[in-house]
Amino acid sequence: MTCAACSSRVQRTLERAEGVSSANVNLMTGGATVEYDPGVTSPERLVETIRGTGYGAELPPAEESTESLLDAQDAARAAELRELRGRLALSGITTVLVTAVAMSRIGPSDVGRYAMLLLTLPVVGWAGRHFYTRAWTAFRHHAADMNTLIAVGTGAAFLYSTAVTLFDDWFAARGIQPFEYYEPVVWIITLVLLGNLLEARAKSQTSGAIRRLIGLRPATARVVRDGREEEVQLAALRLGDEVVVRPGERIPADGVVVDGSSHVDESMLTGEPIPVPKGAGDRVIGATFNRNGAFRFRAEAVGTATVLSRIIRLVQQAQGSRAPIQRLADRISAVFVPVVLSIAVVTFVVWFDAGPAPAYLHALVSAVTVLIIACPCAMGLAVPTAVMVATGRGAELGVLIKGGEPLERSEALDTVVFDKTGTITEGRPAVQAVELAADGPIGDDGELLALAAAVERLSEHPLAEAIVAEADRRGVAERPVSGFESRTGKGVVGVVGERRVALGNLALMRELGIDAGPLAARADAAAAAGWTPMYVAVGDVPAGLIAVADPVKPTSAAAVARLARLGLDTIMLTGDNPRTAESVARSVGIAHVVAEVAPDRKLDEIGRLQDQGRVVAMVGDGLNDAPALARADVGIAIGTGTDVAVEAGAVTLMRGDPLGVVTAIELARRAMRVIKQNLFWAFIYNVIGIPVAAGVLYPALGLRLTPAMAAAAMAVSSVSVISNSLRLRRFTPGGRS
Amino acid sequence: MTTAQIAVTVLGVATIGWINWYFFAAGRVAVAATSDGAGPQRVRIEVKGGYDPEVIRVRAGLPVRLEFHRDETNPCTEEVVLPAFGIRTFLPAHQTTTVSFTPAEGRYEFACGMGMVHGTILAEKDDHGAP
């Protein structure tokens, strides 16, 4: 679309389309806003309609709105900071002047009094004006917030002082010594503005992780169309496009490499520090960084369907969630301000009735101090800021914690149950040994493998894949099979040539009436080494053994050891035979093993542990173990390569590294500690601060707070809560937990 | 006790009573979402120091669109959170921001980012037999 004629043509096309009530095409932005009846047409249909006229059209990606919202948030924050700085400057200078006048004055002087009134006016009328207007709009909605407290507190002091200044004779005639209170008013406004400024600055840092994630996406992609490379906006990238990626560029979408090779740094999404080699057929994830080589890939997920977009959505949802621990704080926040207003009234009445002279003055000052010291913000910020920073930091480390509730439950865990295959082990079994039975019917291990592979080719079991892969590796010729039969939990049977070939565990041999006795000792030895032995029988005679093993992941042992140090029990669940399972468990340091568990029984095992009073995490892949993940108190889905089921589990590890489990639990514990500190501080601050401000220590100790001290305390309290939460940004796995 | 002390005490008690009535009991009127039958149920909510309307009645099981029009720059209301639906969104000042979800029957709270300003969604079963 290059001219007004084009845009009006697109507009007419849209307007004429069925179901469209109005359309507005903007030439400058290249965007169209359409009102339509969803029962008649759809955005996709409208895009097709526009394309039918020869113009290009795309639906706006959902994150564009996320991005524009974040931009709007940044702009609002910047405007707020600018405004606050201006207000603070005026208010700060005035505070110095008012304090100087108040201190230099000896005895009541009209000049000094009027000077202070004139100096205070712009502070109340401009620098702190928003406290009053915001309090008023809230009041009209029967609501009260921090502004209400500041407005009532400073408003009362200011109105009283003004009355004393203007009508001092009237007060004097009634025996009330005219004593004005401008100084606290300007001090309070200045300190609260300073607090707001620091708070606004700190708050903008809590959503930094989302911003960094969004920033990972390149703006454009280099697409091959009609044999030519052309650079297109990311939004214009389509499914199936072939995309060229050069060294030093970010990958614009998810897809499969078709040509070329390189090393890709995936650390920003998976936390994996070592660049991963990629060649034809390998999957690449959008937003990861291409290091040294150039390649082409076919886009298989674009826009909102990419892994990055899904991560961003999940992190946003997590940050929008509420942790159960927050419920009490929420309940208090909801009634906080009216309760503090009531306490201030009680304070006024008690000082007025029972306080020393001048009673009205002490009553006023104490009531104002109560209003000013009360800080609802610290309570409201205590949990959400920590949840935001922790989930954001987790995402940067390749650990997606999906909200406040999983975070809170992860802290309470005492047992971690690992699925064996793909979690503790690589999930890619390989043949370790092929052994022939003495005096068996087969005299050559290549022949044994060929027969086994022939039958296993029809099986979908992971162990079968290992045997087929080994046969292919050795270049064994394929053979036709008839009468294939899979016996769940036991093995497979088929006829190769004229002979029946059976391949499976001891149970299969028994079922077929084959005496595997001569091979049993060797099978036991293989199992003791952590391998899975499979008997091969040809006809009715045992012919040999094929031992397959799934190598243990290099970090499994370290993960188990660190979980033990964190005080967690580890348990391994597997469908494998007990001996193999024991051996794998021993090699990584897991003491408890539950073997021969059928996939559908895993959740019963989790339930059994929970019945013992344990708080259980289940670690497994997001597909086969989904029911067990859902049953566990915290389901931890572990990524397998680049096929990440990011939506699975309450926690998702982007990388297949079991150390991620440790990271998730450490992070949860750190976050919960920060949350508890925040809540404790916010509660205790108000619980102690408000009575002290009201003057409970005065009768015994003669101790009172001034309104300015209260304002300083309040400013510090909410900033300290946010700063405490921001410490989670520096969380590193394995650090002090 | 002097007359002034008695007056201040009585006035104080009355003020406390009024504060609690005004902020907790008064002024809560539920507004029902509008729907033209085909699209989602829609409610426009004015965000200015609070939510207006503050209590919203919707039909359970059908999509709901809340259109938050935030007509102020007060940062207190800059975010709206609907914890039950995992929504925390920024509301740009002087703009309308739409939030969509489908509630099951029940009572849902929404609030500002700090939980100071509150609203309630009452998702009710339809008694009239309509779809």
Interface residues (C-beta under 8 A of the other chain):
Chain A: D37 P38 G39 L69 L70 A72 Q73 A76 A79 E80 H130 R134 A135 W136 T137 A138 F139 R140 H141 H142 A143 A144 D145 M146 N147 N196 A200 Q316 Q317 A318 Q319 G320 S321 R322 Q326 A329 D330 S333 A334 V335 F336 V337 P338 L341 S342 V345 V346 F348 V349 F352 D353 P376 C377 G380 L381 P384 G403
Chain B: M1 A4 Q5 V8 T9 G12 V13 T15 I16 I19 N20 Y22 F23 F24 A26 G27 R28 A38 G39 K48 G49 G50 Y51 D52 E54 E72 T73 N74 P75 C76 E78 V81 L82 P83 G86 I87 R88 T89 F90 P92 A93 Q95 T97 A111 G113 M114 G115 M116 V117 H118
